[in-house]
Amino acid sequence: MSLKLGRRGLIPPFIVMDVMREANRLDASGAHILHLEVGQPSTGAPSKVIEAAERLLRGSPLGYTDALGIAPLRARIAEHYARTYRLSVDPGRVAVTVGASGAFLLAFLASFDTGDRVALAAPGYPAYRHILTALGIEPIELPAGPEDRFQPSIRLLERAPGRIDGLIVASPSNPTGTMLGPAELAELEGYCRERGIRLVSDEIYHGITYAGPAATLAGAEDTIVINSFSKYFSMTGWRLGWMILPADLVRPVECLAQNLTISAPSLAQRAALEAFDCGAELEANVQRYALNRALLLDRLPEAGFTEFAPADGAFYLYADVGALTNDSLEFCRRMLRETGVAAAPGIDFDAGRGHRFVRFSFAGATEDMALAAERLRAWRR
């Protein structure tokens, strides 16, 4: 007799991780793979963070911390908002989490119940949908296109059928890199507040922008703001993120964190105190992303990739490949097998229309971007 399987584990895969697994397998077999599939910096943590971690490993027991994070880091994050956005944020509203992924889980659990309905743009980060689904919360996709800059809008919200209990907005977004300006964000925030819709603002790509700074919703008292040390701070494997919480969610999130994770990694928290003093290294990373972006936008059209979402921030190009294929998953498989260039199929981000899109990550080395463009140009000849 077969044993019961829980339905929560039957959510769709995060396809880009499957692509990465296959790319790593080919790497291990001796193939030269260029990794444009996963959205992570190729650089390591800033030098001061690494030095702090080395000291801590030798001189600290590194035990559990408070569920919401160590007080110095929560204060430092609040100070970051004062310096970067000129906003006063109460450190008591800061929750340090196990990456942004842990923040999404805690935010959704604290804000929504089984059967609630949360809107989000398509294309969008697939884990939003999959986490919501695993929790019994219904994701309501808003089909956003070039006319919407691939972002949610009041127009799309009003077209959505039925009740809306929450909205997720990401600016800069994954996979498109598009951004919403301060006025557009304020308009969405006001719309949600007036209608009792809980707004979750994913701001994990803040700091990585090419057309001016990104606007934050951290000043909106009823909005959950999520950020991370993974992208701008180049600390993906350290699994450290944070939230700015509305006052009414601080204690619920604390109770959930106490029971689900106890705390974020102690080593990562203590070392991350140094990350905010590493501006020169971090800005050098952003300058490299800008160079990579310009290089690919210049050379990919020679390989037949001619239409892209406006990449205002993050480190992605979302390419319309409808003239080349109607099956982005098979197209990416062939591209990996025949050129050694790994990219993410659009169906990961938009099940309905992603069959004609591919996402390239340009977070790697500039020489890898140039070689990838040359390989793709030769492949498409």
Secondary structure, DSSP 4 states (H G I P E B T S, - for coil): -PPP--GGGGSPP-HHHHHHHHHHHHHHTT---EE-SS---SS-S-HHHHHHHHHHHHH-------TT--HHHHHHHHHHHHHHH-----GGGEEEESHHHHHHHHHHHHH--TT-EEEEEES--HHHHHHHHHTTPEEEEEE--GGGTTS--HHHHHHS-S---EEEEESS-TTT-----HHHHHHHHHHHHHHTPEEEEE-TTTT-BSSSPPP--TT-TT-EEEEESSSTT--GGG--EEEE--GGGHHHHHHHHHHHTSSS-HHHHHHHTTGGG-HHHHHHHHHHHHHHHHHHHHHGGGGT--EE----BTTEEEEE-TTT-S-HHHHHHHHHHHH-EE-EEGGGT-TTTGGGEEEEE--S-HHHHHHHHHHHHHHT-
